[in-house]
């Protein structure tokens, strides 16, 4: 089994799948279908606003929904600079940890479960940009099935039982252009207005509540000798509670200008609601029972600052457990890596959980 899973991981990582690359995503989906369809039947491609997402229904009465994403943050061409490699227990390459190893785990676990036909699967193509086209699909499937296991990477082996929610904003500033040498006073600098907000917005954060407000991307100006008429700022907000996201959203939506005659337009809002710990308690207990039966180390659990599609599934009331992917590190970074040994631990854990949840469902206890 070891060689096959590593070969599969190598093949999937080598197909580059940056969000929006329809050709790369289609090639990866075709490969994944070649692994999973012989076990549970042909999957469907559901296309939303031109973006295709891969889905297996799990029949009329599925036991559990497995969720992951095919897209990565790395641009096309990264694989030439950082090809898939194995060094001892470590496999490296773009997207290997977040989250192509999780997809390999799904395919292998399905071969081990008693009734794979009762497992629903959803592998989306735009998670890395906020699941804009897949959110309704995720929410629909989570509400239909009621129990969700998310194959996002673990945190040093720990499962993720809570996640901060997040908001995404784009601030557009419109001033007035002028020659920077001849008549700069006639200009109204959109860049200067942007700078005010870069300094002021982090003050909306609340360290005690774990709320962060982070300006992340800024663009302004055209040439050196022109006062910038247009500027744009992207802002990332994270919070553990919906109340905090709503507090910050209220402030963001009412932002005004510091500079006379400059207009500020706010786009965006709350993207992912928080995933609260209560939705994970029963599934965490299941994971710990399975791990003990397998002779694995005790399963640890953590709250994670980042968001995932598990935030959406929790918000519709589905039991949700996240972080069932492998051990490793470096998501979204050049030093990304995954533990090969942990692939097999997670395959066995996932298969055991699916069987236990299926049995509980049949007995009326799940």
N, C-alpha and C positions, 0 to 999 in steps of 0.2 A: 504493500500500500504506500509506503513512503515514497518510492520512486515515482509512482503514478501521480500522487498529489503534487509533488514538486514539479513534475513535467507539466501538469495542468496549470499550475501557478505561473510557470515560465511562459507558457503559451498565451495566457490571458494578460499578463503584464506586458508582453511584447506587442500586443495590439493596443495602440494608444487610443484613449477614450476621453479626451478633454471635453468638458460640457459644450454642447453645440456642434461637435464633430459627428455629423450623422453617419458618415461612412465608417468611421472607427467604431462608433457605438453599435451599428448594425453588424459589423464583423464580430464584435465581442458577443453580441446577443446570439448570433448564429452558433458560435462556439459553445456558449452556455447551454443553449437548447440541445446541442448534441450530447451533452452530459446528462441533462435532467429529463428530457422528453422520453427516453427509453424507460424511465422509472415510473413517471406519473402521467405520461401522455403528452400530447402536443400542447405547448403553451400558446397564449395569444399575445399579439402586440396591440396595445391600446395607444392610439396616437391622439395627443392633445396639443392643439396649436402647433402642429408640425413636429412634435417631439414624441418618439415612440418609447413606450415602457413595456417591460416584459412581465407577463402574469400567468400564473396557473391558479385555477379557481379552488382546487381542493374538493370539488364536488358540491353537492347541495348542502352538506352539513360538515364543513371542515372543522378539525380540532384546533388548529393553530395556524397563524399567519407568520411566515418568515419574511423579513424585510431587509433589503440591502439596496445598494446603488452601484451602477456600472461606471458612472462618470468619475473623472479625477480632475484635480486642479492643474495638472501639468500640461503645458502646451505641446502640440505636435513637434516632434524632433527631439524631445527629451530622452527618448529611449536610445538614441544614437550616442548621446553623451553619457548616459547612465544605464547601460543594458542590464538585464536581469542577471544576477550572479548569486552563487551560493558559496559561503565561506563558513565551514563548520555547520553550526546550527542556525546561522543567519542567512536569510534570503533578502536581497535588496533589489530595488528597481522602482520606477515611478508608479505609485498606486498600490504597491505590494501590501502595505499595511492598511491603507484607507482607500478602498476596502476589498481589493480583489481576493485576498486570502479568505475573507468571509464568504465569498461566493463559492470558492473551492470547498470550503467546509460544508456549506449547504448541500452541494451535489453529492459529496461523499456520505454525509449523514443520512440522506434519503435512502441510500442503498442498504442501510442497516436497520431501518425501522420496520415494524410489523405491517403497518398500513400506510404507506407513503401516499396513496391516493387521497387520503383525508388531510393532506398538508397543502395549504394555500401558500403561494409564493408571489412576492412582488419585488421586482428589481427595477428601480427607476433610473432615469437618465439625466436628472437635473438637480440632484440633492446638493451638489456643491455650490449652487447659486440660489439656494433657498427653496427648492422644490416648487417653483412657480407654477409649472404645468401639471405636476404630479400630486399636488396637495389634496385636491378633491378626490382623486383616485385612492390615495393612501387612507384618507378619512373614511371613504366608502367601504373599503375592504376591511379596515380595522373594526368598524362598527358592525359589519356583517359577521365577522369571525369571533370577535370578542376577546381573543387572547393573541398577543403579539410577542415574538422573539426577534430582536433586532441584532443583526450580525455585524454591527459596527465594531471596531477594535476594542479590546479590553483596555483597562488602565493598569498596566503592570500585572495583568492577570485578573484584576478585580472586575466584577460585573458592575454595571452602572444602574443605580436604582433611582436616581433623580438627576435632572439636568436643568440648567438655567434656560429660561426662555430668551428670545432675542428679537430685536427690532432692527430694521435697515432703513436708512434715510439717505436721500440725495437732496442737498441744498443747492439751489441755482441762484446766483447773484447777478443782477443786471445793473450796470452803472452807465457811464458815458465815456466814450473814447475821446482822447485829445492827444496832441503832439506833446511828448514828454519834455521836449526841449524848448519849443516855442511858446506854448500856452498850457502848461500842466494844470493850472488852477481852474481851467474850464472843464477838466475831466472829473469824473467821479469813479474812483477806483473800486472795481468789483473785487480785486485782489486784497485791498486793504480791509474791505468788509469781511472777506473770507478769513483773514488773519484774526480779526476780533472774535469770530466764532470758534476758530481753532483753540483759542485760549479760554473762552468762556464756557464752551459746552462741557468739558470734563468736570466743571463745578456742579453739574447736575447729578453727578454720581453720588452714591451713598456707600462708603466703605463698610459701615456697620451692617448694612443689609446685603452686601455683596453685589451692589448694582454698579455697573461700569458704563461710561459713556466715552467712546473713543473715536475721534476723528481719524480716518484711516487713509483716504485718498484725496488729493487736492489737484485741481487743474485750473490754470488761469493764464491769460495773456496770449499774445500772438508774436510780437516782435519787441525788441528792447526799447525802442523809442516811442512806444504808444502806451498811454494809460489804459489798463485793461478794462474793457467794457463788460466782459463776461467771465465768470468763474464758477467752479463747481466743487462741492465738498461732499464726500461720503462719510457717513457716521454709523458706527456699530454700537448697539446698546445690548447689555445682558443683565438679567435679573432673575432671582429665585422665585419671585411671586408675580402673579398677574397684576396685583395692585401697583407694584413698583414699575412694571412696564407701562401701565396706564398713566402713572404719575409723570414719568419722563415723556411719554407721548403727548400729554397735554401741554407740557412746556415746549416741546419741539414744534408742535403744530401752531403755537402762538408766537413763534420767534419773529422779532422785528429787526430793523436795520439800525446799526450804530452810525452809519455814514449817511448824511443827507443826500436825497435824490438817488439812493440805491435801493433797488427792490430785492426782497428775499422771497423765494418760492420754495416751499417745503414739499417734497414728494416722499412717499413711503409711509411706513408705520410698523405696527407689531407684526412680525413675521411668524415666529414660533412661540406658542404659549409654553410656560414652564411644564416640565414633567415632574410631578410631585411623588414623593417616596411611597405613598399609600398604594399606588397602582402596581408596584413591584413586589410587595411583600409576599404574596402567595407564590409567585413564580420564583422568587429568590429561595424560598423554603424548598420548592421542588428541585431547584438546581443543587442545593446543598444535600438533599437526600440522594440524588443521583450520583453526585461526586463521591459521597461516602460509600455508596454501594460499589462504585468502580475502583475504590481505593485511591482516589485522587486526594491531593491536599485540600484542606477546607476552603471552600469558596469564600473569597472576600468580596465586599461590596463598598462602593464609593459613590459620592455625589460628584457629578462632572460639570465643569463650567461651560463646556461647549454644548451646542444644541444638535439634535438629529431629527430624523423623521419620527423617532419615538415620541417626541414632543407632541406631534399631531395625533398619534394613535392614543396617547394617554388623555388628550383633551376631549376625545369623543367617548371616553369611558372604558376603553379596552384595557384589560390587564396587560402591562407592558414591562418587559425586562430587556435591557440594552447591554451592549458591551460583550456579547457572546462570541465575538471574533477573537483572534489569537493574541498572544503576547507579542510585544514589539514596541517600537517607538518611532518618533520622527514624522508623524503624519503631516503632509503638506510641505515637507522639508527634503533637502537633498540627502540627508542621512537616514531616511526612512528605511526601516528593516522589520522583519518578522521572524519569530522563532519557529523553525520547522517542527520541532518536537511539540510545540503547543497546538499546531494544526490538528494533530491526532488526538490530543487531549480534548480539544473542542469538538471534534467530530463525534467522539464517544459521548461527551456530555450532551450535545445537542440531540443526538439520536435517543439517548436515554430519557431526556426531558420530553421529547415528542411522544415516545411510547407511554410514559407515565401520564401525560396530559390526555392522551387518547383513552387510556384505561379509566382515568378518573371521569372523563366525559361519558363513557359508556355506563359507568356505575351511578352516574348522577351526582358525583362528588366534585366535579371540576367546573 
